[in-house]
Amino acid sequence: MKTKYLLFILCIVYSGWASAQRHSLFDKYADQDDVTVINISKAMFKMMGGSFKKSSNAKIDKVDITGIVNKIDNLTILTSDKSGLKEKMYADFSAMIAKDRNYEELMRIKDGKSRVTFNIKKRGALINELIMLVNDENDFVIIQIAGSFTLKDVQNITSHVQ
């Protein structure tokens, strides 16, 4: 019984540590001058959701977001076009995802020197995090969407990626 209890405590500590590592990496780059940061909170999504209900055509770049906007808790985007920094960001975030066994790769696109990956983290049947990495000659972009949504919601977003 003590062994099960100890394993349970270790799992909780590890998951908290892994989450702290992820947040500290986002914080590390968010504080740098050559990184553009966009962070949209759940409160803002709720306000947007109310606006979208009044509109029958709520789309961003051909993606219908009316179904998912109320399911998002937070959206964070980090981007940089500074040489050296963008390569370091890509390496660090790729390593973070590779180390965390809870991430599942959904899609990988390679087109010339451009690389795009979609990774998800699930809790049961619902996805609680989607991370998209985009790395090309000009810049690096990471998009993290946290919330509680389905694979169909993700499919709606990713089907328009070209």
ABEGO torsion letter per residue (X at the ends): XAAAAAAAAAAAAAAAAAAAAAAAAAAAAAABAABBBBBBBAAAAAAAAAAAAABABBBBGGBBAAAAAAABABBBBBBBABBGAAAAAAAAAAAAAAABAABBBABBBBBEABBBBBBBBBBEABBABBBBBBBBAABBBBBBBBEBBBAAAAAAAAAABX
